Amino acid sequence: MYVFFGYVALVILALLAGAYAGIYLGSLVMPEIKPVALHSSPNPARSYEEAMVRFEALQAEEMARRDIDEGFVFFHLC
């Protein structure tokens, strides 16, 4: 009876090893994933107050579009 469980464990181990080897070999032939070009125009805020003005403008814009539900805003910046 113990021999039977040994064979079952061996079969399960062989299936897992085969799946792992298949995934690994499949990853070797996968095409390279190219990142999408991101456009950036850095314009950092010069002060905390300027940053807050920008943040509040973005938040108001999203509220106007109804992208943000006021019930889910868990923070209040002072």
ZIHUPE-V749990 format. One record per backbone hydrogen bond with DSSP energy under -0.5 kcal/mol. NH is the residue of the N-H (numbers start at 0). CO is the residue of the C=O. E is the energy in kcal/mol with one decimal. If there is no record, write none. Layout:
# ZIHUPE-V749990
nh->NH co->CO e->E
nh->NH co->CO e->E
This chain:
# ZIHUPE-V749990
nh->4 co->0 e->-1.6
nh->5 co->1 e->-1.7
nh->6 co->2 e->-2.2
nh->7 co->3 e->-2.2
nh->8 co->4 e->-2.5
nh->9 co->5 e->-2.1
nh->10 co->6 e->-2.5
nh->11 co->7 e->-2.5
nh->12 co->8 e->-2.6
nh->13 co->9 e->-2.3
nh->14 co->10 e->-2.4
nh->15 co->11 e->-2.4
nh->16 co->12 e->-2.5
nh->17 co->13 e->-2.4
nh->18 co->14 e->-2.4
nh->19 co->15 e->-2.6
nh->20 co->16 e->-2.6
nh->21 co->17 e->-2.4
nh->22 co->18 e->-2.4
nh->23 co->19 e->-2.6
nh->24 co->20 e->-2.8
nh->25 co->21 e->-2.2
nh->26 co->22 e->-1.9
nh->27 co->23 e->-1.0
nh->28 co->24 e->-0.8
nh->28 co->25 e->-0.6
nh->33 co->31 e->-0.6
nh->50 co->46 e->-2.0
nh->51 co->47 e->-2.5
nh->52 co->48 e->-2.2
nh->53 co->49 e->-2.2
nh->54 co->50 e->-2.6
nh->55 co->51 e->-2.8
nh->56 co->52 e->-2.0
nh->57 co->53 e->-2.4
nh->58 co->54 e->-2.7
nh->59 co->55 e->-2.5
nh->60 co->56 e->-2.2
nh->61 co->57 e->-2.3
nh->62 co->58 e->-2.4
nh->63 co->59 e->-2.3
nh->64 co->60 e->-1.5
nh->65 co->62 e->-0.8
nh->66 co->61 e->-3.0
nh->67 co->61 e->-0.7
nh->69 co->67 e->-0.5
nh->71 co->68 e->-2.2
nh->72 co->69 e->-1.0
nh->73 co->71 e->-0.9
